[in-house]
């Protein structure tokens, strides 16, 4: 089984891509896949979750901490760096099973000799504040070696600087860098302990880097270790004390013990989340890698942060949380580690006031969630989010003001969690308030068309951002309807089961608009429906009047490779070309409300018109293709999604603005396509339905799923589904394949359910 991502030579062109591809992280911090001697020029970053800073009038973004792992090796006074010397041999590896990064570089040194430098590092899963590294050098000749190692306080920022009052001190052999963030004055501390059993150490007063020199003897291996802790004022009252304590404790345990604890936790994580695809090694690897990317950014302990659109791979997109989390990442965590979903949804509960402020700012009631959400829930999205490449001027975009579906996406996420896990305490812990406030927002946003006698949603932007300010976007209206329904269901559930909490929670809404108004709106609410003849659902009012141009034709009109297709007068705005799945996403979200014929007609209509200008798009076409029994139509979309962070084939720069990084929504999309799409798993708190639609060359998909506290193993092939339960299985689940009769099974049993042959369009 392959768990290794590997580079077998050094290519300067790939430094940025590999920074993403070889990422480490633990939900508290991300560490880019850069090499030990690199600096901010090569985009080294230790990105902290949930700590944001704003410098002047620049974009607010997450804070990158100083890099405590900086290490440079010199041989006979010459710096050995892959950037300056051509290495004789070089490998960079990431083991995604253990989340450990390894590099080994062999340099030519004088008189035909060679010096090999290796470094292993991990971002501890056991102590989330800890970075641990082990190094070695070995030379074939006697030589004078110097090692410079310490803390690189010159951090990479996109809209910085963010750290002020930088101070470095040495205390009890620990180097400590302390600074405070500019806006909120939050202390950021990095403590570093380097353990050498050889050499003479030179550290100038106040310097952040020390120099260890020694005469290396031919053939001898010299090994050393570094323990680095990162703490901020958000984590502890005395971050410096905690950080120093942490590195001393780490040193006392030693590298091997620390790695063992880290590895055991990773074993445990994979035991809940690994998916095995039989018959397709490339897909297997890409899917596993996608899962890895999700695991390294999951907030396992904090309910104050969610997952940014670029994970913890840097400051791109302002480190902001979008709808990506609820719509694309949630399903993976729901099936493998529902606690993480609770944290993610609690983050939305904690940021409700920001959403209330945004609704009020625009003159609406309730909660209008931030399109780009940070720590407070206030919107980080600016009114001018894109630069026009022709004029250089900022372009007015309406992501912030008009992508109102975000409030529906949040409600969808909360309800999914409650249904899936049965954990109704989320509703009484703030979830109900969020749901009702979002419904109140939509009630105040809606427009009653007295001629057509129906409520409509006007002037919005749906998922397809190339068409801004449209009326009755099918996706948005479907989510608004769902929000109103969930608001009513939540009230009914709380009133029946938790009457005291219900009267307390609903009291602030007693003067309305509340349930009565939601009901009135629902009774005559308009959601675009399939056209009776073509079965196509119009993406928004008058979409069909736009120029129906082919994508290749549209692309031939491009004048500048970085020009934006949307905005005021982007190329796509007057045409039927869409940025990303919109109606088709709606059909996937509400798959039980539409016939196969409708799904197929819309897939066939919208697919050639979709540019896939967002990495969120292809997985949805894979999901719906599987759903309509055409898995091989979906397969290329699945592979494109699952490999996005391996190939690095996504836009990296717009003008001089770096927009690269990892793509967690696509990572979650890959999992959804494989498990909910091809393997056909469908659980909503009732029966576990399995209706596989495997690509031609896939023999089976095997995975563990955690449902209502039980972890069971599923093996889904073309002709049989096997359910394997553990010895402590509760026996509560009911399984149904291809819509057939529900079957249950007992603890320790292997339940085999035969599948009838399915007609596939390959
Ligand atoms: C997409 C949005 C997405 C955002 C962050 C944009 O390009 O159109 O749907 O939320 O990127 O991933």
Boltz pocket constraint, residues with backbone or C-beta under 6 A from the ligand:
constraints:
  - pocket:
      binder: B
      contacts: [[A, 309], [A, 317], [A, 322], [A, 323], [A, 324], [A, 463], [A, 465], [A, 579], [A, 580], [A, 613], [A, 614], [A, 615], [A, 616], [A, 665]]
      max_distance: 6.0
